Amino acid sequence: MLRKAMICGFIAAAVLSPLVRAEEKPAPRLKLIFVERFRFEAWDNAVNLDDAAGDNFGYTRNRTTLGLRWLAAKNIEILGKVTNEFRVYLAPKDRAFNGHELFFDNLTVKWTIPGRLPFTITAGRQDINLGEGFVIADGTPGDGSRSYYFNALRVDADIHKNHKLIFFLHAQETTDRYLPVINERSQALAEQPEKGMALYYAGTFGKTKIDAYAIRKTTDETELWPVAGRVDTYGLRAQAPILRPFMLTAEGAVQTGASGDAGRSAFGGIVHLDYEIGGALPLLKTVVFGGIFLSGDRPGTEKIEGWDPIFSRWPKWSESYIYTLTRESRQSYWSNLTSLYGSLSLDFGSRCDGLLMFQRMGAIEAQPGAFPGGTGRARGSLLKGRLNYKISKFLTGRVIWEHFIPGSFYFPGAASYNWLQFEMIFRY
């Protein structure tokens, strides 16, 4: 039913779009979109934390996006983008080259309906990122940063000035099944077929911003993952200035539902205090102190207490540690995690800025066994440095280095790792 509703909504918007407000239709406006992203990544031990494992990697990631945005009418926008990403491996040398898939990254009709209660309908394949991405940011976690899209029907309603209500339906198969793919390679997008439904409120009360949401995600069983599940997430996010120039942000959510016959009861939350220095000290722009708490599954209980990062499996806190999480569960599966961190944002002028970040990471529950194999709850220490630069209006880039030192959560003798990324992006 969800798939039929999404398809019918997309078709209806596409058919009705030329008829809506035709008398005010401006001259057609087309915008060409072209993005070329080049990345070089190299790392060692990030998956196994073992010097003898031979999991050293060095490769380029080459992502090309070509799209067209058409303002078909004053209140109608049609967007289409196709993308390809391929890798060239320098190490290990047994990784053969392939051109990979050409797929629809976005394909939407966006219809804004004016009135006393104006709202916007966006139907089709689209990117959705709400809040700071704690629960909703990535609909395709299986392919990393190759894509982020949701196959969704979304409605945004401006219920009052500075108050918005967002509703969307989403469906995703394990590989791309809704739109044509050229040179199909059955790229994994999710481990299990999933469906989602979300109601998200964002409002401003004076200088305080409040978000509240209710999200349901269901997953179907597969041969590799033979347990169906349901996760209901209810959360609240608040951001408010305190003792200017400090800004306090806090977000917390509880999860209920089921995993097979087992019930679910989990909690996740983040908090950070941002201090905008505003030129008081040379080079320094912002100082941030924060914490992360994502519940872990308790051994010996029937319930599932581990936090499920429903639509937020992306490198929010680390570009490298998402690989270390792979052997615990799945790539980018942020769960059973605590972190206290501090970061410094640096200002090197109009064309360059940077970030230094240190995290002391832990776990709610120890996981003895083959991996991670330790008896403690100290995951370890993560140091991150990032330099962003702007060469021109169209060309930007960044360099990221991360270093992780394992703690007692991991097996005795677990090795540290280094991770390096160099990126250039051309946008037109």
C-alpha positions in Angstrom: 0.0 0.0 0.0 2.8 2.4 0.8 4.5 1.9 -2.5 1.2 2.4 -4.4 0.5 5.6 -2.4 3.9 7.0 -3.3 3.6 6.1 -7.0 0.1 7.5 -7.2 1.2 10.7 -5.4 4.1 11.2 -7.8 2.0 10.6 -10.9 -0.8 12.9 -9.7 1.7 15.7 -9.0 3.3 15.2 -12.4 0.0 15.2 -14.3 -1.5 18.2 -12.4 1.6 20.3 -12.4 1.1 22.0 -15.8 -2.5 22.9 -14.8 -1.9 24.5 -11.5 -1.8 28.3 -11.5 -1.3 28.2 -15.3 -2.2 31.9 -15.5 0.8 32.8 -13.5 3.2 30.5 -15.1 6.5 32.3 -15.8 8.8 31.5 -18.7 10.4 28.1 -18.2 13.6 28.2 -16.3 16.1 25.4 -16.5 19.2 25.0 -14.4 21.9 22.5 -15.2 23.5 20.7 -12.3 27.0 19.2 -12.5 29.0 17.9 -9.5 32.3 16.0 -9.7 33.7 14.7 -6.4 37.1 13.1 -6.2 38.3 11.4 -3.0 41.4 9.6 -2.1 41.1 7.5 1.0 43.8 5.4 2.8 43.6 3.5 6.1 44.9 0.6 8.0 43.3 -1.7 10.7 40.1 0.3 10.9 37.9 -2.9 10.5 39.8 -5.5 12.5 42.2 -3.5 14.7 44.8 -6.1 13.9 48.2 -5.4 12.3 48.3 -9.0 11.0 44.9 -8.8 9.3 46.2 -7.2 6.1 43.2 -4.8 5.8 45.2 -1.8 4.5 43.3 0.1 1.9 44.1 2.9 -0.6 41.7 3.9 -3.3 40.1 6.8 -5.2 36.3 7.4 -5.2 35.1 9.2 -8.3 31.5 10.4 -8.1 29.8 12.3 -10.9 26.3 13.8 -10.8 24.5 15.4 -13.7 21.1 16.9 -13.2 18.4 19.4 -14.3 16.1 21.6 -12.3 13.1 22.9 -14.1 10.8 25.6 -12.7 7.8 24.5 -14.6 5.6 27.1 -13.0 5.7 29.6 -10.2 4.9 26.9 -7.7 6.1 23.8 -9.5 9.7 22.5 -9.5 10.9 19.3 -11.2 14.3 17.9 -10.3 16.2 15.0 -11.8 19.8 13.9 -11.1 21.7 10.8 -12.2 24.9 9.7 -10.5 27.8 7.3 -10.9 30.5 6.5 -8.4 33.4 4.1 -9.1 36.6 3.3 -7.2 40.1 2.6 -8.4 42.0 0.5 -5.8 45.7 1.0 -5.3 45.6 -1.4 -2.4 44.7 -4.2 -2.1 45.7 -4.8 -5.7 43.3 -7.8 -6.2 40.3 -5.4 -6.3 39.3 -5.3 -10.0 38.1 -2.1 -11.6 34.4 -1.7 -12.6 32.5 1.3 -13.8 29.6 0.5 -11.4 26.0 1.8 -11.8 24.4 4.8 -13.3 21.3 5.5 -11.2 18.7 8.2 -10.4 20.0 10.0 -7.4 17.0 12.4 -7.3 13.8 12.5 -9.3 11.1 14.7 -7.7 8.1 16.9 -8.4 7.8 19.7 -5.8 4.4 21.5 -5.7 3.9 24.5 -3.4 0.2 25.2 -2.7 -0.4 28.7 -1.4 -3.2 29.7 1.0 -3.9 30.5 4.6 -2.1 27.2 5.5 0.5 26.9 2.7 2.1 23.6 2.2 4.5 21.9 -0.2 4.2 18.3 -1.6 7.5 16.7 -2.7 7.0 13.3 -4.5 9.7 11.0 -5.6 13.3 10.3 -4.9 14.7 13.0 -2.6 17.3 13.8 0.1 15.9 14.4 3.6 18.0 15.7 6.5 16.2 17.0 9.6 17.6 18.6 12.7 21.3 17.8 12.8 20.8 14.3 11.4 20.5 12.5 14.7 17.5 10.4 13.5 16.9 11.4 9.8 19.7 12.0 7.3 20.4 8.9 5.1 17.9 6.6 3.4 20.6 4.4 1.7 23.2 3.4 4.4 24.5 0.4 2.5 26.4 2.5 -0.1 28.1 5.0 2.1 28.2 8.5 0.7 27.4 7.4 -2.8 23.8 8.4 -2.2 21.5 9.5 0.7 18.1 9.5 -0.9 14.7 8.5 0.3 11.9 7.1 -2.0 9.4 9.3 -0.4 6.2 11.3 -0.5 6.7 14.4 1.7 4.3 17.1 2.8 5.6 20.3 4.5 2.9 22.5 6.1 3.6 26.0 7.4 1.1 25.9 10.3 2.2 29.3 11.7 5.0 31.8 11.3 8.3 29.9 12.3 6.3 26.7 12.9 6.4 23.8 10.4 5.0 20.3 10.3 6.6 17.7 8.1 5.1 14.3 7.2 6.6 11.7 4.9 6.3 8.1 3.8 9.4 6.2 2.6 10.1 2.8 1.2 13.5 1.2 0.3 14.4 -2.2 -1.0 17.8 -3.9 -0.4 18.9 -2.8 -3.9 17.5 -0.2 -6.3 14.1 -1.4 -7.6 11.9 1.7 -8.1 13.8 3.4 -11.0 15.9 2.2 -13.9 19.6 1.5 -13.4 22.2 1.3 -16.1 25.0 -1.3 -15.7 23.3 -2.7 -12.7 25.6 -4.2 -10.0 23.0 -4.8 -7.4 24.5 -2.2 -5.1 23.4 -2.9 -1.5 21.3 0.0 -0.1 19.9 -1.6 3.0 20.3 -5.0 4.7 16.5 -5.5 4.8 13.6 -4.0 2.8 12.3 -1.2 5.0 9.4 1.2 5.2 9.2 4.4 7.1 6.6 7.0 8.3 7.5 10.2 10.1 5.8 13.2 11.6 8.3 16.0 12.4 7.6 19.4 14.0 10.0 22.3 13.9 9.2 25.6 15.6 10.8 28.7 17.1 9.7 30.3 20.4 11.6 33.5 20.8 15.3 32.5 20.6 14.6 28.9 21.4 14.2 26.3 18.7 12.1 23.1 19.4 11.8 20.0 17.3 9.6 17.0 18.1 9.0 13.9 16.1 7.4 10.5 15.9 8.9 8.0 13.4 8.0 4.4 12.6 10.3 2.1 10.7 9.6 -1.5 9.7 11.9 -4.0 8.2 11.1 -7.3 6.4 13.0 -10.5 6.9 15.4 -11.8 4.3 17.5 -14.9 3.9 20.6 -13.2 5.5 18.5 -11.3 8.1 15.6 -13.6 8.9 14.1 -11.4 11.6 11.4 -8.8 10.8 11.2 -5.7 13.0 9.5 -2.5 14.0 11.1 0.5 15.6 9.0 3.4 16.9 11.0 6.5 17.8 9.7 9.5 19.8 12.1 12.4 20.3 12.6 16.0 21.2 15.3 18.5 20.3 15.9 21.9 21.8 18.4 24.6 21.0 18.6 27.8 23.1 21.2 30.5 23.8 22.4 30.7 27.4 24.7 33.3 28.9 25.5 34.8 25.5 27.5 33.8 23.5 26.9 30.1 24.6 24.4 27.9 22.7 23.1 24.8 24.3 21.6 22.0 22.1 20.1 18.8 23.5 18.2 16.0 21.8 16.8 12.8 23.2 14.6 9.9 21.9 13.1 6.7 23.2 12.4 3.6 21.1 9.8 0.9 21.4 8.7 -1.8 19.0 9.7 -5.4 18.3 12.5 -7.5 16.7 10.9 -10.8 15.9 9.3 -12.0 19.1 11.4 -9.7 21.3 10.2 -6.4 22.5 12.3 -3.2 22.1 13.2 -0.5 24.7 16.0 1.8 23.9 17.2 5.4 24.4 19.5 7.8 22.6 20.6 11.3 23.2 23.1 14.0 22.4 24.1 17.3 24.0 26.6 20.0 23.2 27.5 23.4 24.3 28.8 25.8 21.6 30.8 28.9 22.4 31.1 31.3 19.6 34.4 33.2 20.1 33.7 35.7 17.4 37.2 37.0 16.8 38.1 37.4 20.5 41.0 35.0 20.0 43.1 34.7 16.8 42.2 31.7 14.6 39.6 30.3 17.0 36.0 30.4 15.8 34.0 28.0 18.0 34.7 25.8 21.0 32.3 22.9 21.5 31.9 20.4 24.4 29.5 17.6 24.0 28.3 14.1 24.9 26.6 11.1 23.2 24.6 8.3 24.8 23.2 5.5 22.7 21.9 2.5 24.7 23.3 -1.0 24.2 21.7 -4.4 24.2 21.9 -6.1 27.6 23.0 -9.8 27.4 20.7 -12.2 29.1 17.5 -10.3 28.5 14.7 -11.0 26.0 14.2 -7.3 25.1 16.3 -5.4 22.6 17.8 -2.5 24.5 20.3 -1.4 21.8 19.7 2.0 20.1 18.7 1.6 16.4 20.0 4.5 14.3 16.9 4.2 12.1 17.8 6.7 9.3 21.0 8.1 10.7 23.7 5.6 9.7 26.2 8.2 8.4 29.6 9.5 9.5 28.2 12.1 11.8 30.9 11.8 14.5 33.7 10.0 12.6 34.5 9.2 9.0 36.6 6.2 10.0 34.9 4.6 13.0 31.9 3.7 10.9 34.1 0.9 9.5 35.1 -0.3 13.0 31.4 -0.7 13.8 31.0 -3.1 10.9 32.0 -6.3 12.8 29.8 -5.4 15.8 26.7 -5.2 13.6 26.6 -3.3 10.4 28.5 -0.4 8.8 27.7 3.0 10.4 25.4 1.3 12.9 25.8 3.8 15.8 24.7 1.9 19.0 26.0 0.9 22.4 28.0 4.1 22.5 29.0 6.8 24.9 31.3 9.7 24.1 32.6 12.9 25.7 34.2 15.2 23.2 35.6 18.6 22.6 36.3 20.4 19.4 37.8 23.6 18.1 36.7 25.3 14.9 39.5 27.3 13.3 39.3 30.3 11.0 42.1 30.8 8.6 40.4 33.4 6.5 37.7 33.6 3.9 39.0 30.6 1.9 40.1 28.2 4.6 38.8 26.8 8.0 39.6 23.8 10.1 38.5 21.5 12.9 40.3 19.7 15.7 38.2 17.1 17.7 39.0 14.7 20.5 36.6 12.0 21.6 36.8 9.6 24.6 34.5 6.8 23.5 32.9 4.1 25.6 30.2 1.5 25.5 27.1 0.9 27.7 27.5 -2.9 27.6 30.7 -4.9 27.2 30.8 -7.5 24.4 33.3 -10.2 25.1 33.8 -12.8 22.3 35.7 -13.0 19.1 35.1 -9.3 18.3 35.3 -6.8 19.9 36.6 -9.4 22.4 37.4 -7.2 25.4 35.9 -7.3 28.9 35.8 -3.6 29.5 33.6 -0.7 28.3 36.2 1.8 27.2 36.1 1.9 23.4 39.1 4.1 23.2 40.2 7.6 22.0 39.6 9.2 18.7 41.5 12.2 17.4 40.3 14.0 14.3 41.6 16.9 12.2 40.0 18.5 9.2 41.0 21.3 6.9 38.4 22.8 4.5 39.5 25.1 1.6 37.9 27.0 -1.2 39.9 27.5 -4.4 37.1 29.3 -6.3 33.4 29.7 -6.6 33.1 26.3 -8.2 36.0 24.3 -6.6 36.3 23.3 -2.9 38.1 20.6 -1.0 39.1 19.1 2.3 41.6 16.9 4.0 40.7 14.7 7.0 42.9 12.7 9.3 41.7 10.4 12.1 43.6 8.4 14.6 42.0 5.8 16.9 43.6 4.1 20.0 41.5 1.1 21.2 40.6 0.6 24.8 39.5 -2.3 27.0 36.3 -2.8 24.9 38.5 -4.5 22.4 40.6 -7.7 22.5 44.1 -7.5 24.2 46.7 -6.2 21.8 44.1 -4.4 19.5 46.1 -2.1 17.2 45.5 1.6 16.6 44.7 2.9 13.1 45.2 6.0 10.9 42.7 7.1 8.4 43.2 9.8 5.7 40.9 11.4 3.2 41.7 14.0 0.5 38.7 15.5 -1.4 38.1 17.9 -4.2 34.6 18.9 -5.4 33.6 20.8 -8.5 30.1 22.2 -8.5 28.3 24.0 -11.3 
